[in-house]
């Protein structure tokens, strides 16, 4: 499993949403999101679920890909609805609830006080992510789901700032670029 910090910056920034369920959304998608797709095979799915959840050696097979794609699409639509203060679509709610009904990853404490997940599967990882989504969308944080205000970004994130007025997915990139553009336009 690759550590998040060792990812290239352009990829790493996709996974700073503040919630694992939103990180899943940023693995690509259909239509205009297809150019960002990073999950093409079961091995890719196991790898990226491991990166998102911090769990190595997640086993995935061809049968896991449709559930992954369905959950990712449902979470994308639900998060964008929440960001726009719109109600969640019943089909998306059903998809999340169905996948959350599968047994999740089960953490185990080892003798050396470290954490492990015996025999992690993609189905269990997807259930864990669906449960994270249920926690997010049913909490006050649902009102803090945002879409980056940068013209060329659109990443989702949870605004954890105290005043709740964060506009960019990352101040390091999108926020700074916006401020530079604004500064240069005043010259």
C-alpha positions in Angstrom: 0.0 0.0 0.0 1.3 3.4 -0.9 1.3 6.1 1.8 -0.7 9.2 1.0 2.3 11.4 1.6 4.3 9.6 -1.0 1.7 10.3 -3.7 2.6 12.9 -6.4 1.2 16.3 -5.3 -1.4 16.4 -8.2 -2.8 13.1 -6.9 -2.4 13.7 -3.2 -4.5 16.8 -3.2 -7.5 14.7 -4.4 -7.4 12.9 -1.0 -7.5 15.9 1.4 -11.3 16.2 1.7 -11.5 15.6 5.4 -13.6 12.4 5.0 -12.7 9.0 3.5 -16.1 8.7 1.8 -15.4 11.9 -0.1 -11.9 10.8 -0.9 -13.5 7.8 -2.7 -15.4 10.2 -5.0 -12.1 11.7 -6.2 -10.9 8.5 -7.8 -12.5 9.4 -11.1 -15.9 8.6 -12.6 -17.8 8.6 -15.8 -18.3 11.3 -18.4 -16.1 14.3 -17.9 -14.6 12.7 -14.8 -13.3 9.8 -16.8 -10.0 11.6 -17.5 -9.3 11.4 -13.8 -10.1 7.7 -13.4 -7.5 5.8 -11.4 -9.5 2.5 -10.7 -9.5 0.3 -13.8 -8.8 -3.1 -12.4 -9.5 -5.0 -9.1 -5.9 -4.5 -8.2 -6.3 -0.7 -8.6 -9.4 -0.9 -6.4 -7.6 -2.7 -3.7 -4.7 -0.3 -3.9 -6.8 2.9 -3.8 -9.1 1.6 -1.0 -6.0 0.9 0.9 -4.6 4.4 0.4 -7.9 6.0 1.3 -8.5 3.9 4.5 -4.9 3.3 5.4 -5.4 -0.5 5.3 -2.8 -2.6 3.4 -3.5 -5.7 1.3 -7.2 -5.2 0.5 -8.4 -8.1 -1.7 -10.6 -7.1 -4.6 -12.0 -9.0 -7.6 -14.1 -8.2 -10.7 -17.3 -8.6 -8.8 -16.3 -5.6 -6.5 -16.0 -3.1 -9.3 -19.8 -2.5 -10.0 -20.4 -1.9 -6.2 -17.5 0.5 -6.1 -18.7 2.4 -9.1 -22.3 2.6 -7.8 -21.1 3.8 -4.4 -18.7 6.4 -5.8 -21.4 7.8 -8.1 -24.0 7.9 -5.3 -21.6 9.6 -2.9 -20.7 12.2 -5.6 -24.3 13.1 -6.3 -25.2 13.1 -2.6 -22.2 15.3 -1.6 -22.9 17.8 -4.4 -26.6 17.9 -3.4 -25.5 18.5 0.2 -23.1 21.2 -0.9 -26.0 23.0 -2.7 -28.4 22.5 0.3 -30.6 20.2 -1.8 -32.1 16.9 -0.5 -30.3 13.7 -1.2 -31.9 11.5 -3.9 -33.6 8.3 -2.7 -31.7 6.1 -5.1 -28.4 7.4 -3.7 -29.6 6.9 -0.1 -30.6 3.3 -1.0 -27.2 2.6 -2.6 -25.3 3.9 0.4 -27.5 2.0 2.9 -27.3 -1.3 0.9 -23.5 -1.2 0.8 -23.3 -0.1 4.4 -25.3 -3.3 5.3 -22.4 -5.4 4.3 -20.0 -6.2 7.2 -17.3 -3.5 7.5 -13.6 -3.8 8.0 -12.9 -5.0 11.5 -9.9 -3.6 13.3 -7.8 -5.9 15.6 -5.3 -5.0 18.2 -2.1 -7.0 18.1 0.2 -8.0 20.9 2.6 -5.0 20.1 -0.4 -2.6 20.4 -0.6 -2.0 16.7 -3.7 -2.0 14.6 -4.4 -4.6 11.9 -7.3 -5.7 9.7 -7.3 -9.4 9.1 -8.2 -10.5 5.6 -9.5 -7.1 4.4 -11.8 -7.2 1.4 -13.0 -4.6 -1.0 -16.7 -5.3 0.1 -15.8 -4.6 3.7 -13.8 -1.5 2.7 -16.8 -0.2 0.7 -19.1 -0.9 3.6 -16.7 1.1 5.9 -16.8 4.0 3.4 -20.6 3.8 3.1 -20.9 4.0 6.9 -18.6 7.0 6.9 -21.0 8.6 4.4 -24.0 7.9 6.6 -22.2 9.4 9.6 -21.3 12.5 7.5 -24.6 13.1 5.8 -26.6 12.6 9.1 -24.4 15.0 11.1 -24.1 18.8 11.2 -21.0 18.4 9.0 -23.3 17.8 6.1 -23.9 21.5 6.0 -20.2 22.0 5.7 -19.7 20.0 2.5 -18.3 22.3 -0.1 -17.3 22.3 -3.7 -14.0 24.1 -4.3 -14.6 27.6 -5.6 -11.7 27.6 -8.0 -12.8 27.8 -11.7 -10.8 24.8 -12.7 -11.1 22.5 -9.7 -14.5 21.3 -8.4 -13.2 19.0 -5.7 -15.4 18.2 -2.7 -14.3 18.8 0.9 -15.6 19.2 4.4 -15.1 22.7 5.7 -13.6 22.2 9.2 -12.7 25.8 9.7 -14.1 27.5 12.8 -16.2 30.1 11.0 -17.3 27.7 8.2 -16.5 30.0 5.3 -13.7 28.0 3.6 -13.9 28.3 -0.2 -11.1 26.2 -1.6 -10.2 22.6 -1.3 -6.6 23.6 -0.5 -5.2 27.0 0.4 -1.9 25.8 -0.8 -3.1 25.4 -4.4 -6.5 26.7 -5.3 -6.7 29.4 -2.7 -3.2 30.7 -3.5 -3.8 30.6 -7.2 -7.1 32.6 -6.7 -5.3 35.2 -4.6 -2.5 35.5 -7.2 -5.0 36.0 -10.0 -6.9 38.6 -8.0 -3.7 40.5 -7.2 -2.5 40.4 -10.9 -5.9 41.6 -12.1 -5.6 44.8 -10.0 -2.3 45.8 -11.7 
